[in-house]
Amino acid sequence: MERSKRKDETKADLKRQMNYWKIICVALLLIIVGFFIWIYLSIFVLSPTESGGPALISNRKTVEFQTSTTKADLNKLIATYIDDFTKDEDIGYDVYVGNTVTFQAEAEFFNEPVQLTLKFSPKVVDDGNVLLTLQNLSVGALPLPVSSVMSFVSKQYKFPKWVTVIPKDKTIYLALDRLKLKGDTKVRADALNLKKDDISFTLLVPVK
């Protein structure tokens, strides 16, 4: 009797132990499955989706490029522009940049040929345009009024449409925002310190 009781108790203990290990195995299996489900959701469901296009695209209509130059290079640029503007015809004047912006021409006053020289100080004004203010004027040895000489220059010589001579103010206004470049590119002056050779511009290139 006692032996049979012991056998029954042993069988019962083994059953309990087996059930216990089954519970542990099932729990571990659930944990492992849950872990993989969490990884899947984190990667494919919960993570933000990315568009197929580039991440950084500007919605502006123009792209800006800053550039700096020297007086020597600026003189080459001015000479090239004047040649293109006049189609290689002689317009009777030269423009060059030193410590000032110099306008030089052969003129005739009172039937006498004279050397006409006007020196201007440049200043960057509204929206990157430039104002040239007269600093020095010489018309040979003739003592002529400044406004009269400026008026003569305005009427006698051909200038691009974006250049405006203002005799009464002794200035020349350069509307760079009206300057036409290839591909409808615009230009804006940023700095024009000629004495320090600090000359910089921004090119505004149109994009679709």
C-alpha positions as CSV (number, residue, x, y, z in Angstrom):
1,M,0.0,0.0,0.0
2,E,2.7,2.4,1.0
3,R,4.6,1.7,-2.2
4,S,1.6,2.4,-4.4
5,K,1.0,5.6,-2.6
6,R,4.6,6.7,-3.1
7,K,4.3,5.9,-6.8
8,D,1.1,8.0,-7.1
9,E,2.8,10.9,-5.3
10,T,5.8,10.6,-7.5
11,K,3.7,10.6,-10.7
12,A,1.7,13.7,-9.4
13,D,5.0,15.5,-8.7
14,L,6.3,14.7,-12.1
15,K,3.0,16.0,-13.7
16,R,3.2,19.2,-11.7
17,Q,6.9,19.7,-12.7
18,M,6.0,19.1,-16.4
19,N,3.1,21.5,-16.3
20,Y,5.4,24.1,-14.6
21,W,8.1,23.7,-17.4
22,K,5.4,23.9,-20.1
23,I,4.2,27.2,-18.6
24,I,7.8,28.5,-18.6
25,C,8.3,27.4,-22.2
26,V,5.1,29.0,-23.4
27,A,5.9,32.2,-21.5
28,L,9.4,32.3,-23.1
29,L,7.9,31.6,-26.5
30,L,5.4,34.5,-26.1
31,I,8.2,36.9,-25.0
32,I,10.4,36.0,-28.0
33,V,7.4,36.3,-30.4
34,G,6.5,39.6,-28.8
35,F,10.0,40.9,-29.1
36,F,10.1,40.2,-32.9
37,I,6.7,41.7,-33.4
38,W,8.0,44.9,-31.6
39,I,11.0,45.1,-33.9
40,Y,8.8,44.7,-37.0
41,L,6.4,47.4,-35.9
42,S,9.3,49.8,-35.0
43,I,11.0,49.4,-38.3
44,F,8.2,49.1,-40.8
45,V,5.1,50.6,-39.2
46,L,6.0,53.1,-36.5
47,S,9.0,54.7,-38.2
48,P,8.3,57.8,-40.3
49,T,8.1,57.2,-44.0
50,E,10.5,59.0,-46.4
51,S,9.6,60.4,-49.7
52,G,11.4,59.2,-52.8
53,G,12.7,62.7,-53.8
54,P,15.6,64.7,-52.4
55,A,15.3,65.7,-48.8
56,L,16.3,69.3,-49.3
57,I,14.7,71.3,-52.1
58,S,14.3,75.0,-52.0
59,N,10.9,76.5,-53.2
60,R,12.5,79.8,-54.1
61,K,12.3,81.1,-57.7
62,T,16.0,82.1,-57.7
63,V,19.1,80.6,-56.3
64,E,21.8,83.0,-54.9
65,F,25.5,82.7,-55.5
66,Q,27.9,85.0,-53.7
67,T,31.0,86.0,-55.6
68,S,34.0,88.3,-54.9
69,T,36.3,90.0,-57.4
70,T,39.2,92.5,-57.8
71,K,39.4,95.8,-59.5
72,A,41.5,94.3,-62.3
73,D,38.9,91.6,-63.0
74,L,36.1,94.1,-62.7
75,N,37.8,96.3,-65.3
76,K,37.9,93.3,-67.7
77,L,34.2,92.7,-67.1
78,I,33.3,96.3,-67.7
79,A,35.4,96.4,-71.0
80,T,33.7,93.2,-72.2
81,Y,30.2,94.5,-71.3
82,I,30.9,97.8,-73.2
83,D,32.1,95.9,-76.2
84,D,28.9,93.8,-76.2
85,F,26.7,96.8,-75.6
86,T,28.2,98.9,-78.4
87,K,28.7,95.9,-80.7
88,D,32.4,97.0,-81.1
89,E,31.4,100.5,-82.2
90,D,33.3,103.5,-80.7
91,I,31.0,105.1,-78.2
92,G,33.6,107.8,-77.4
93,Y,34.3,107.0,-73.7
94,D,36.0,104.6,-71.4
95,V,35.0,103.5,-67.9
96,Y,37.5,101.9,-65.5
97,V,37.9,101.3,-61.8
98,G,40.7,102.4,-59.6
99,N,40.3,103.9,-56.1
100,T,37.3,105.7,-57.9
101,V,35.1,104.9,-60.8
102,T,36.5,107.0,-63.7
103,F,34.6,108.1,-66.8
104,Q,36.9,109.4,-69.5
105,A,36.1,110.8,-72.9
106,E,37.3,113.0,-75.7
107,A,34.9,115.9,-76.0
108,E,34.6,119.2,-77.8
109,F,33.7,122.5,-76.1
110,F,33.7,125.8,-78.0
111,N,35.1,124.0,-81.0
112,E,38.1,122.9,-79.0
113,P,38.9,119.2,-78.3
114,V,39.4,118.6,-74.6
115,Q,40.0,115.6,-72.3
116,L,36.9,115.0,-70.2
117,T,37.4,113.1,-66.9
118,L,34.9,112.5,-64.2
119,K,35.8,110.5,-61.0
120,F,33.0,109.0,-58.9
121,S,32.8,107.4,-55.5
122,P,30.5,104.2,-55.6
123,K,28.0,103.3,-52.9
124,V,25.8,100.3,-52.6
125,V,22.2,101.5,-52.1
126,D,18.7,100.0,-52.1
127,D,18.3,96.4,-53.2
128,G,22.0,96.1,-54.3
129,N,22.0,98.9,-56.8
130,V,24.8,101.4,-57.0
131,L,25.0,105.2,-56.7
132,L,28.1,107.0,-58.2
133,T,28.7,110.4,-56.6
134,L,31.0,112.8,-58.4
135,Q,34.2,113.5,-56.6
136,N,36.3,115.2,-59.2
137,L,35.8,116.8,-62.6
138,S,38.2,118.1,-65.2
139,V,37.4,119.4,-68.7
140,G,40.9,120.3,-69.9
141,A,41.6,123.7,-68.4
142,L,38.0,125.0,-68.8
143,P,36.2,126.1,-65.7
144,L,32.8,124.8,-66.5
145,P,29.8,124.3,-64.1
146,V,29.5,120.7,-62.9
147,S,25.8,120.4,-63.7
148,S,26.5,121.6,-67.3
149,V,29.2,119.0,-67.8
150,M,27.0,116.2,-66.3
151,S,24.1,117.3,-68.6
152,F,26.5,117.3,-71.6
153,V,27.6,113.7,-70.7
154,S,24.0,112.6,-70.3
155,K,23.0,113.9,-73.8
156,Q,26.2,113.3,-75.7
157,Y,27.0,109.7,-74.9
158,K,25.0,106.5,-75.2
159,F,24.4,104.5,-72.0
160,P,22.6,101.3,-71.2
161,K,19.0,101.7,-70.0
162,W,19.9,100.7,-66.5
163,V,22.4,103.7,-66.2
164,T,20.8,107.0,-65.3
165,V,22.8,110.3,-65.2
166,I,21.4,112.8,-62.7
167,P,23.1,116.2,-63.4
168,K,21.5,118.2,-60.6
169,D,22.6,115.7,-58.0
170,K,26.0,115.1,-59.6
171,T,25.4,111.4,-59.5
172,I,24.9,108.4,-61.8
173,Y,22.5,105.7,-60.7
174,L,23.3,102.1,-61.7
175,A,20.0,100.0,-61.5
176,L,21.7,96.6,-61.4
177,D,18.3,95.0,-60.9
178,R,17.5,96.1,-64.5
179,L,20.8,94.7,-65.9
180,K,20.1,91.9,-68.3
181,L,22.5,88.9,-68.2
182,K,22.4,85.5,-69.9
183,G,19.6,83.2,-68.7
184,D,17.8,86.1,-67.0
185,T,20.3,86.0,-64.2
186,K,20.2,89.1,-62.0
187,V,23.1,90.7,-60.1
188,R,23.1,92.5,-56.8
189,A,26.0,94.5,-55.3
190,D,27.0,93.6,-51.8
191,A,30.3,95.5,-51.2
192,L,32.2,98.1,-53.2
193,N,35.2,99.3,-51.1
194,L,37.6,100.1,-53.9
195,K,40.5,101.3,-51.7
196,K,40.5,97.9,-49.9
197,D,39.7,96.0,-53.1
198,D,36.7,94.6,-51.4
199,I,34.2,94.0,-54.2
200,S,31.5,91.4,-53.9
201,F,28.2,90.6,-55.7
202,T,25.3,88.2,-55.5
203,L,24.1,86.4,-58.6
204,L,20.5,85.5,-58.6
205,V,19.9,82.6,-61.0
206,P,16.3,81.7,-61.9
207,V,15.2,78.1,-61.5
208,K,12.1,76.2,-62.4
